[in-house]
Amino acid sequence: MYAPVRTSVDTAVGILVLGLASIHDAMNDMADGHIDNDKLIAGMFTKPKPADGPANGGVK
């Protein structure tokens, strides 16, 4: 009596696990994209360091 219901629940849980694993992977990819984007934007607002040379008081 419980076997058909158990099979149905097992199938549904398997689908749920696959869906959650897919969401987990997508969230990691999205986080990586945000980190890369933050670094890119930070680079736009950061002044480059001057080269060390005679013009900047350094030793050539």
Helices and strands as residue ranges (DSSP letters): H 3-44, G 54-56
